[in-house]
């Protein structure tokens, strides 16, 4: 099985995830590795706010052609383009 070629979003933290996802797809990446800053994924909020992680996972990635994938279905591994 081939490994997906992903873009780490840290270099793009100034762009909202909703804008970055379709841009990365157009650039030919298979998926995203989400940074833990910007609006991509905030660990402090995930710890402090019980529903934050689920809300981030429930973002409409499909409109950007993405499927969320990762170990145990977690958001933090990568979002894979469909």
N, C-alpha and C positions, 0 to 999 in steps of 0.2 A: 504494500500500500504506500503510495507516495505521500510525503509530508506536505501539508499546505504551506504555501509561501505567504507569510503574514507581515503586516506592517505594525510596528510598535507605535502606538498613538502619542507617546510622550513628546515627540518632536512636533506634533501637531496640536498640542493642548490648547492653543489659542482658538482653534476651531471647535465649535460644538460637535458632538458625536454625530448628530443628525446630518450635518454637512460633510463631515469627514468620511463617513461610511460609503456614500455613493462615489465620492472622489477616489477613494482607494480602489473601489471596484473598477472604475474607469481606467485606473492606472495598471490594472491587471493583477492585483493582489488577490489571493484566495480568501483572506480574512484579516482580522485585526487582533492584536494583543493590546488589551485596554490598559492605559496608564492609570495610575492611582492618584491623579490630580486633574485639574480642569473639571469639566463636567462629565468626563468619561467614567470614572468610578472613584468615589471618595470613601476610603476605608473608615475614617473617623465617623462619617455619617452612617455607614453600614453597621458600625458598632453601637452608636448612640440612638439611632432611629430604627425601631423594629421592622418597619415596612420598606425602608430605603432600598435594600438589595433586591427585593422582589420587584419593586417599582422599576428599577434600572433594568432588570431582566425582562420585564414586560414591555419595555419600549418597543415601538413598532419597527424592528429591524427588517421585517419582511419588505417594507416599502422601498428599502435600499438594496433589496436583493440579498439579504443576510439571513442566516440561520444561526442561532446561538448554540454553541457547542463547547464542551469542556468536560473535564473529569466530573463525573456524577451530575452532569448537566449544569455545572456552575457557570456563572457569568464571567469569572475572572480568567479563564484560560484563553479562549479566543472566540470571536464571532466569525463564522465561516460563511463565505458567500455561497448562495444557492446556485 
